[in-house]
Amino acid sequence: MLTRSEVLNHHGDLASLRAPEEADWQDLFDLLDPTQDVLSKESRRTRYEELFDPTQMYALDAYVGGIFGQLSNPVMRWFELGIDDPDLLEFTPVKEWLYGSTSLLLRSLDISSSNFYPEISAFYADMGITGLATLYQEEDLGRGRILDRCISINQTYIDDDAFGFVSVFHNVFQLKGNKLLQMFPNTPRVDEKRTYQIIHRVMETPDSELGRHDAKPFYSIYVSPDLDTLEKRGGYYEFPYHVGRWKKRHDTPYASGPGHIARPDMTMLQEMERTHIVAANRAADPTLLAHSESDIRITDITPGAVLYGAVNESGKPLLQALDRAQNLQLSMNQSEQRRAAIRQAFYFDLMQFFQRKEATATEFLGIQEEKLRLMGPNLIRVQSTLSSFIGRRYRLLERAGQLPPPPPEMAGKSLQVVYQSPLAKAQQSAQARIAMQFANGVAQLAQYSPDALDRLNVDATIAVLHDGLGAPPSVMTDLRMAEQTRQQRAQRQMQMEELAKTQTAVSIAAEASHAQQAASAAKGRAQA
């Protein structure tokens, strides 16, 4: 069993592993979000008034808004549950179960029952600044809810296993004594007015612990370096801390992000803009040149004032401004280049494009193809983090009995998270339009040659239209049921054709009988 002293010793190792990153993080937050203080050293804090250009802040906001709208927009079904079985996906009970379960998952993230969406925005902001961000979710059994929270970068200490996955997480936070007792009731010797540091360690459960009947795959322990009476143990079925990394590095478990790329340009831009402000001040209030000391003081130089002794008898000025006029256009152009580089680091143009509702699929797929290709590996890592989050949310709801049981046909099938990003929607919509244009073209050709309809796979066309338009599964009949309906229709048609043939035969026989009777009657009259 892991002891309190072992946790504290391990935390020292994690702190040493994180230490080389902290100064860089603070510099990045000073430029992008001065409200954050990673090192907790007030003397290092950069105030807003020390920033001379806010371009990087606007770029970060556009980045957060673009990623939010691209990956986790609450106004759309931004993901769907799926399985790796195309045939089974067309089975209506399976399709309806996947659609309904996805709806329940999305409802559990809704702002009315969760703070997921406000917290995911902070998650994306941390990702943009440092390349590292963490989401946390845990059951609040007492209140019957699930807590979602973005863990601040200054609380985060991590380490990887041999395969590059986060295997140890320390969440370090502060609690005042009265709140500590709310979270850990009956903890001895707690001063309600004092603030305590708490360490929450989560790791894979050691092999020695797995033999216990109540052991879970992930081990949890809370300790405090300030309070030796605090020691709470537990466990999780899934890792509760979902760590996202924008760009993975091989020499450390920590990552880099757009902020690291933009840092040189951000720093240089601030210096250049400070110089421009000084130049503007000199132009507005220049240094004065005088031949010798006179009775004129700086306080005398005010608008509308009359300065006696400022010129000689011939009218030549005895006082003039120092002309330091320089061509600042080159410097201004360089500043604009720095702004453009900062925006590019945060994918500013692409994020603005994401938020254009009037953008067509052709524009999206054509103009932005190269930028999306460059951004793709990073988005995949972010989606991987969101997938682990959704996977744990599914298990939490499943254990709480909030999800219906899956159809028996899904036995042994693994669930997948399928993202419905604007890019995927644009591609699907384009395919739906192409399929509809093709079907309309074939229908027009059928007016001249009915055989043209034999080349149109109607079922496949309907499936493409359904997926491309994002319609719910309930609006489309299962293919097997459609086949049964077609067979029944064909049988009814055959029966009706047989009945029509029978009726025709009976009619012909009746007419023949009537004709024979008429002929016999005519013959009888002739003989009479």
ROSELO-174315 format. One line per field, with one value per residue (C-alpha): x, y, z; residue in one letter. Coordinates in Angstrom, 3 decimals. Example, Ala and Ser with C-alpha at 12.3 -4.5 7.8 and 13.67 -1.06 7.14 Angstrom:
2
east = [12.300:13.670]
north = [-4.500:-1.060]
up = [7.800:7.140]
rest = [a:s]
***
This chain:
528
east = [0.000:1.334:2.226:1.877:5.644:6.027:3.447:5.275:8.619:7.146:5.697:9.180:10.300:7.349:8.070:11.684:10.449:8.120:10.522:12.213:8.804:7.584:9.558:8.460:4.845:4.946:6.411:3.658:0.903:2.423:1.905:-1.366:-3.224:-1.574:-4.207:-2.531:0.408:2.112:5.060:3.139:5.828:4.208:7.493:7.463:3.937:3.443:0.608:-1.737:-0.327:3.064:1.627:1.727:-0.076:-2.919:-2.663:-1.731:-4.755:-7.124:-5.409:-5.799:-9.496:-9.988:-8.113:-10.301:-13.493:-12.478:-11.493:-14.642:-16.847:-14.903:-14.812:-17.381:-20.084:-23.106:-25.588:-24.794:-24.364:-20.597:-20.039:-21.888:-21.381:-20.549:-19.249:-16.790:-19.396:-20.934:-23.614:-24.739:-24.809:-27.625:-29.727:-32.449:-32.465:-28.676:-28.864:-31.613:-29.762:-26.552:-28.479:-30.427:-27.346:-25.465:-28.371:-28.198:-24.438:-24.839:-27.619:-25.307:-22.884:-25.592:-25.099:-28.303:-26.788:-23.016:-20.308:-18.524:-18.808:-17.458:-14.627:-13.770:-13.174:-10.569:-9.133:-8.643:-7.094:-4.490:-3.836:-3.188:-0.866:1.237:0.195:-0.994:-4.494:-6.464:-10.160:-11.408:-14.719:-15.926:-19.217:-20.749:-22.855:-24.209:-25.782:-26.428:-24.351:-21.054:-18.439:-16.547:-13.563:-10.508:-7.452:-5.262:-1.778:-0.245:-2.001:-0.803:2.102:2.364:4.585:4.375:4.720:7.108:4.595:4.137:0.747:0.110:0.357:0.678:-1.201:-0.821:-3.466:-2.074:-4.539:-5.220:-8.153:-9.077:-9.741:-13.529:-13.719:-11.274:-13.718:-16.522:-14.481:-12.910:-15.246:-13.949:-10.305:-8.564:-6.682:-7.922:-7.702:-10.709:-8.947:-5.722:-5.055:-3.702:-2.035:-3.670:-2.139:-4.410:-2.408:-3.979:-2.011:-2.412:-3.193:-0.055:-0.083:0.101:-3.243:-5.100:-5.718:-8.112:-11.804:-12.540:-9.500:-10.118:-7.814:-6.699:-5.526:-6.326:-4.968:-5.298:-2.569:-1.419:2.160:0.687:-1.591:-0.399:-3.917:-5.271:-5.019:-7.977:-7.735:-9.964:-9.986:-11.457:-12.612:-11.244:-8.534:-10.431:-7.851:-7.930:-4.659:-4.477:-1.205:-1.070:2.413:4.073:7.737:9.994:12.223:9.454:5.816:4.987:4.039:4.375:1.633:0.934:2.138:5.642:5.761:4.512:6.616:9.560:7.183:5.035:8.068:9.498:6.121:5.856:9.313:8.598:5.268:6.895:9.392:6.554:4.814:8.041:8.412:4.822:5.453:8.569:6.657:3.822:6.068:9.558:12.731:13.319:16.644:17.663:20.789:21.140:19.146:16.268:13.269:11.080:10.148:8.574:5.399:5.123:4.799:1.067:-1.546:-2.410:0.466:2.614:6.314:8.386:12.038:11.541:12.743:15.367:14.854:14.934:12.391:14.808:13.596:15.752:13.848:13.148:12.215:14.758:13.871:14.249:11.933:12.638:10.947:8.975:7.274:9.857:9.421:5.636:5.803:7.930:5.373:2.648:4.780:5.058:1.277:0.771:3.196:1.380:-1.976:-0.544:0.806:-2.723:-4.357:-6.202:-7.338:-8.510:-10.400:-12.122:-13.091:-14.555:-16.900:-18.176:-21.672:-21.951:-18.822:-19.539:-18.218:-16.167:-14.458:-13.874:-12.414:-10.415:-9.033:-8.303:-7.094:-3.411:-3.964:-6.208:-3.562:-0.972:-3.368:-4.643:-2.134:-2.784:-6.562:-6.274:-4.492:-7.181:-9.905:-8.141:-8.440:-12.104:-12.694:-11.310:-13.540:-16.643:-15.700:-15.561:-18.816:-20.480:-19.288:-20.427:-23.917:-23.976:-23.115:-25.770:-28.392:-28.952:-28.379:-30.613:-29.090:-27.695:-29.394:-28.192:-26.739:-24.082:-22.687:-18.892:-18.769:-16.599:-18.048:-16.308:-16.593:-17.252:-16.772:-19.181:-16.884:-17.737:-15.160:-16.833:-20.251:-19.055:-17.673:-20.860:-23.069:-21.002:-21.407:-25.167:-25.463:-23.415:-25.549:-28.750:-27.436:-26.511:-29.973:-31.683:-29.468:-30.329:-34.039:-33.820:-32.039:-34.771:-37.223:-35.361:-34.255:-36.054:-33.130:-31.049:-32.800:-31.269:-27.891:-29.112:-28.637:-31.525:-30.765:-27.147:-28.269:-30.761:-28.055:-25.686:-28.446:-29.371:-25.816:-24.966:-27.990:-27.537:-31.107:-32.030:-32.068:-35.778:-36.706:-35.201:-36.499:-34.006:-32.887:-34.017:-37.466:-37.574:-36.765:-39.607:-41.983:-40.858:-41.387:-44.862:-45.646:-44.395:-46.528:-49.615:-48.909:-48.576:-51.818:-53.570:-52.185:-53.360:-56.757:-56.913:-56.024:-58.672:-61.263:-60.310:-60.559:-63.945:-65.136:-63.944:-65.583:-68.817:-68.801:-68.126:-70.950:-73.300:-72.245:-72.834:-76.239:-77.131:-75.996:-78.037:-81.114:-80.711:-80.330:-83.503:-85.516:-84.262:-85.351:-88.774]
north = [0.000:3.430:5.486:9.227:9.732:7.820:10.082:13.192:11.816:10.998:14.477:15.887:13.849:15.097:18.685:18.303:16.886:19.866:22.585:23.254:24.078:26.572:29.654:29.222:28.784:31.968:33.949:32.626:33.454:36.928:37.546:35.699:35.725:37.866:36.843:33.429:33.028:29.681:30.255:32.097:34.805:38.209:39.908:38.193:39.162:41.145:43.659:44.443:47.959:46.464:44.926:47.340:45.237:42.714:40.862:37.576:37.771:38.240:35.363:33.109:33.984:33.147:29.870:28.889:29.881:28.023:24.799:25.008:25.391:22.777:20.003:20.535:22.969:22.516:23.600:20.520:16.778:17.040:13.319:10.053:6.581:3.998:0.451:-1.016:-3.069:-1.318:-3.992:-3.905:-0.110:-0.365:-2.475:-0.167:-1.309:-0.817:2.522:3.785:2.595:4.361:7.540:7.471:6.726:9.565:11.881:10.879:11.479:14.910:15.728:14.865:17.525:20.163:23.396:22.765:19.688:20.113:22.756:20.859:23.556:26.453:24.199:22.912:26.519:26.877:23.516:24.827:28.056:26.136:23.976:27.066:28.660:25.759:22.837:20.960:20.863:18.542:17.739:16.033:14.310:12.565:11.377:13.490:10.715:12.869:15.316:12.814:14.609:14.483:17.180:18.420:20.696:21.966:21.497:24.590:24.179:25.260:22.308:19.723:17.312:14.273:11.425:8.938:5.182:3.346:3.655:7.430:7.463:9.484:6.980:9.240:12.458:14.781:17.452:19.977:22.513:24.693:24.377:26.479:24.459:24.864:23.686:20.871:19.543:19.689:17.581:15.311:15.212:14.141:14.912:15.521:18.679:20.952:24.705:26.090:29.427:27.970:27.116:23.638:22.192:18.991:16.450:14.052:11.230:8.903:6.054:2.547:0.231:-1.685:-5.431:-6.041:-4.236:-5.854:-9.023:-7.220:-7.785:-4.040:-3.031:-0.912:-0.442:3.026:3.874:7.187:8.803:12.290:13.560:16.938:17.974:20.405:17.926:14.439:13.366:13.630:10.387:9.299:6.294:5.104:4.034:4.529:2.200:4.698:7.338:10.496:13.013:13.388:15.004:16.616:17.493:19.644:18.582:15.690:15.947:12.929:14.198:15.059:14.195:17.857:19.347:22.458:24.470:27.442:29.752:28.286:28.881:32.466:33.414:35.075:37.128:38.073:39.270:41.222:42.818:44.195:45.770:47.253:48.702:50.185:51.917:53.207:54.664:56.420:57.787:59.059:60.768:62.451:63.658:65.032:66.542:67.040:68.051:71.839:73.424:76.797:78.968:79.611:79.553:82.018:82.961:80.587:77.475:74.264:75.172:78.313:76.259:75.787:76.193:79.880:81.211:84.223:83.571:86.724:86.371:83.353:85.327:88.051:91.504:90.162:87.464:84.535:81.827:81.426:78.277:75.356:71.682:68.916:67.308:63.528:62.681:59.196:57.026:54.596:52.896:50.094:49.452:49.558:47.022:44.742:45.003:43.947:40.981:39.965:40.219:38.050:35.447:35.373:34.916:32.144:30.314:30.307:29.359:32.687:32.656:29.064:29.690:32.708:30.522:27.896:30.543:31.671:30.224:31.185:29.245:26.631:23.090:23.888:26.815:24.796:21.786:23.743:26.938:25.485:22.019:22.726:24.376:21.556:19.058:20.827:21.074:17.489:15.669:18.143:17.837:14.044:14.290:16.617:14.272:11.369:13.211:13.976:10.317:9.167:11.738:10.528:6.903:7.503:9.503:6.555:4.158:6.507:6.728:2.995:2.139:4.599:2.843:5.929:4.148:1.493:-1.949:-2.394:-4.744:-8.369:-8.067:-5.727:-8.345:-8.307:-5.117:-2.192:1.312:4.111:7.888:9.399:13.173:15.309:18.276:21.000:19.444:16.015:17.614:19.587:16.427:14.461:17.286:17.501:13.744:14.039:16.820:14.859:11.757:13.768:15.396:11.960:10.555:13.530:13.117:9.425:10.231:12.693:10.135:7.610:9.777:8.792:5.332:3.597:1.153:3.988:3.453:-0.030:1.635:3.566:1.904:3.553:2.038:3.246:6.702:6.941:5.922:8.636:11.257:10.166:10.351:13.538:15.445:14.159:12.891:10.808:7.029:6.757:8.429:5.599:2.035:-0.767:-2.350:-5.823:-4.539:-2.711:-6.000:-7.737:-4.952:-5.283:-9.041:-8.600:-5.969:-8.278:-11.138:-8.924:-7.755:-11.364:-12.277:-9.341:-10.327:-13.942:-12.656:-10.403:-13.353:-15.491:-12.768:-12.369:-16.136:-16.279:-13.346:-14.966:-18.275:-16.497:-14.649:-17.897:-19.625:-16.763:-16.907:-20.678:-20.313:-17.538:-19.707:-22.692:-20.484:-19.082:-22.591:-23.725:-20.873:-21.600:-25.277:-24.254]
up = [0.000:-1.009:2.078:2.601:2.672:-0.616:-2.270:-1.042:-2.247:-5.644:-5.839:-5.387:-8.396:-10.483:-9.440:-10.605:-13.910:-14.386:-13.205:-16.601:-18.102:-15.509:-16.525:-20.145:-19.052:-16.997:-19.888:-22.162:-19.694:-19.174:-22.885:-23.476:-20.152:-17.460:-14.889:-14.533:-12.166:-12.644:-10.321:-7.590:-7.498:-7.498:-8.389:-11.804:-12.770:-15.952:-15.708:-18.547:-18.799:-19.677:-22.842:-25.768:-28.387:-27.764:-31.107:-29.428:-27.104:-30.040:-31.850:-28.802:-28.510:-32.193:-31.682:-28.704:-30.513:-33.663:-31.888:-29.754:-32.825:-34.779:-32.179:-29.418:-30.478:-28.157:-30.850:-32.949:-32.462:-32.488:-32.035:-32.577:-31.160:-33.779:-34.296:-36.769:-38.631:-41.671:-42.157:-38.531:-38.649:-41.192:-38.804:-37.502:-33.808:-33.649:-35.423:-33.113:-29.996:-31.066:-31.875:-28.594:-26.465:-28.148:-27.346:-23.665:-23.596:-25.167:-22.705:-19.805:-21.120:-21.519:-19.609:-17.647:-15.998:-16.385:-16.605:-19.391:-22.065:-19.935:-18.777:-22.253:-23.327:-20.577:-21.704:-25.254:-23.934:-21.891:-24.946:-27.068:-24.521:-23.234:-25.442:-22.327:-20.825:-18.535:-18.131:-14.969:-14.356:-11.239:-9.801:-7.056:-5.562:-2.764:-5.228:-8.007:-10.634:-12.489:-11.915:-14.985:-14.505:-16.347:-14.137:-14.142:-15.522:-12.210:-10.505:-13.027:-12.486:-14.773:-15.864:-18.741:-18.819:-21.138:-24.000:-23.815:-22.050:-18.895:-16.054:-13.000:-12.319:-9.333:-8.895:-6.404:-5.024:-2.004:0.415:3.385:6.530:6.490:2.861:3.556:6.162:3.597:1.199:3.838:6.875:10.291:9.448:12.816:13.825:11.004:11.568:9.667:9.054:7.722:4.056:3.308:0.221:-1.045:-3.424:-5.317:-6.846:-9.442:-10.980:-12.289:-9.397:-8.354:-8.983:-5.233:-4.812:-7.724:-5.697:-3.357:-4.045:-4.048:-6.146:-9.237:-12.234:-11.064:-7.567:-5.852:-2.702:-1.193:1.147:2.441:3.191:5.740:7.537:8.434:9.483:5.938:3.988:1.832:-0.473:-3.270:-6.874:-10.333:-13.087:-15.636:-15.426:-14.327:-15.597:-19.375:-20.456:-23.881:-25.598:-28.719:-29.823:-28.027:-27.146:-26.728:-23.931:-21.448:-20.713:-21.248:-24.595:-26.717:-28.366:-30.605:-27.835:-28.024:-31.778:-31.476:-28.445:-30.307:-32.447:-29.439:-27.473:-30.404:-31.188:-27.651:-27.912:-31.332:-30.232:-27.132:-29.442:-31.619:-28.571:-27.546:-31.089:-31.023:-27.668:-29.033:-32.066:-29.950:-27.269:-28.807:-27.010:-27.159:-28.179:-26.651:-27.091:-23.407:-20.257:-20.351:-18.360:-20.394:-18.492:-19.723:-17.874:-20.016:-23.201:-23.273:-26.034:-26.603:-24.497:-25.533:-25.041:-24.700:-25.538:-27.801:-30.864:-31.374:-32.850:-36.419:-35.635:-35.638:-33.188:-30.115:-29.134:-31.489:-31.356:-31.860:-35.150:-34.736:-37.581:-38.821:-41.407:-39.218:-42.142:-42.232:-38.511:-38.843:-41.656:-39.512:-36.704:-39.115:-40.154:-36.507:-36.123:-39.190:-37.830:-34.467:-36.178:-38.311:-35.241:-33.768:-37.108:-37.024:-40.655:-40.402:-37.153:-38.661:-41.601:-39.266:-37.862:-41.297:-41.568:-45.230:-46.263:-48.921:-48.924:-52.021:-50.277:-47.143:-48.891:-51.447:-49.935:-46.483:-47.503:-46.895:-43.499:-42.353:-43.423:-41.265:-38.320:-38.653:-36.381:-33.567:-33.894:-33.766:-30.399:-29.071:-30.343:-28.641:-25.321:-25.937:-26.844:-23.499:-21.791:-23.675:-22.996:-19.248:-19.356:-21.100:-18.387:-15.609:-17.104:-17.791:-14.179:-12.993:-15.123:-17.292:-20.627:-22.221:-22.807:-26.318:-28.800:-28.578:-32.092:-30.629:-28.270:-28.428:-30.504:-29.366:-29.430:-31.300:-31.117:-34.538:-34.673:-36.651:-37.297:-39.839:-42.155:-41.986:-42.417:-45.433:-47.019:-46.352:-47.618:-50.805:-51.331:-50.753:-53.333:-55.871:-55.303:-55.770:-58.938:-60.271:-59.478:-61.135:-64.204:-64.501:-64.116:-67.005:-69.194:-68.338:-70.274:-73.441:-72.399:-69.472:-69.193:-67.670:-64.314:-64.143:-63.510:-60.446:-57.037:-55.233:-51.815:-51.884:-53.027:-50.158:-47.660:-48.947:-48.740:-45.209:-43.895:-45.790:-44.500:-40.937:-40.603:-37.524:-38.095:-37.314:-40.640:-42.728:-42.757:-42.204:-45.477:-44.379:-43.484:-46.818:-48.597:-46.730:-47.743:-51.360:-51.309:-49.830:-52.453:-55.200:-53.836:-53.703:-57.242:-58.429:-56.665:-58.267:-61.674:-61.152:-60.052:-63.093:-65.337:-63.664:-64.046:-67.704:-68.286:-66.571:-68.619:-71.829:-70.858:-69.996:-73.282:-75.135:-73.272:-74.055:-77.699:-77.826:-76.223:-78.675:-81.598:-80.333:-79.930:-83.431:-84.862:-83.064:-84.481:-87.966:-87.753:-86.490]
rest = [m:l:t:r:s:e:v:l:n:h:h:g:d:l:a:s:l:r:a:p:e:e:a:d:w:q:d:l:f:d:l:l:d:p:t:q:d:v:l:s:k:e:s:r:r:t:r:y:e:e:l:f:d:p:t:q:m:y:a:l:d:a:y:v:g:g:i:f:g:q:l:s:n:p:v:m:r:w:f:e:l:g:i:d:d:p:d:l:l:e:f:t:p:v:k:e:w:l:y:g:s:t:s:l:l:l:r:s:l:d:i:s:s:s:n:f:y:p:e:i:s:a:f:y:a:d:m:g:i:t:g:l:a:t:l:y:q:e:e:d:l:g:r:g:r:i:l:d:r:c:i:s:i:n:q:t:y:i:d:d:d:a:f:g:f:v:s:v:f:h:n:v:f:q:l:k:g:n:k:l:l:q:m:f:p:n:t:p:r:v:d:e:k:r:t:y:q:i:i:h:r:v:m:e:t:p:d:s:e:l:g:r:h:d:a:k:p:f:y:s:i:y:v:s:p:d:l:d:t:l:e:k:r:g:g:y:y:e:f:p:y:h:v:g:r:w:k:k:r:h:d:t:p:y:a:s:g:p:g:h:i:a:r:p:d:m:t:m:l:q:e:m:e:r:t:h:i:v:a:a:n:r:a:a:d:p:t:l:l:a:h:s:e:s:d:i:r:i:t:d:i:t:p:g:a:v:l:y:g:a:v:n:e:s:g:k:p:l:l:q:a:l:d:r:a:q:n:l:q:l:s:m:n:q:s:e:q:r:r:a:a:i:r:q:a:f:y:f:d:l:m:q:f:f:q:r:k:e:a:t:a:t:e:f:l:g:i:q:e:e:k:l:r:l:m:g:p:n:l:i:r:v:q:s:t:l:s:s:f:i:g:r:r:y:r:l:l:e:r:a:g:q:l:p:p:p:p:p:e:m:a:g:k:s:l:q:v:v:y:q:s:p:l:a:k:a:q:q:s:a:q:a:r:i:a:m:q:f:a:n:g:v:a:q:l:a:q:y:s:p:d:a:l:d:r:l:n:v:d:a:t:i:a:v:l:h:d:g:l:g:a:p:p:s:v:m:t:d:l:r:m:a:e:q:t:r:q:q:r:a:q:r:q:m:q:m:e:e:l:a:k:t:q:t:a:v:s:i:a:a:e:a:s:h:a:q:q:a:a:s:a:a:k:g:r:a:q:a]
***
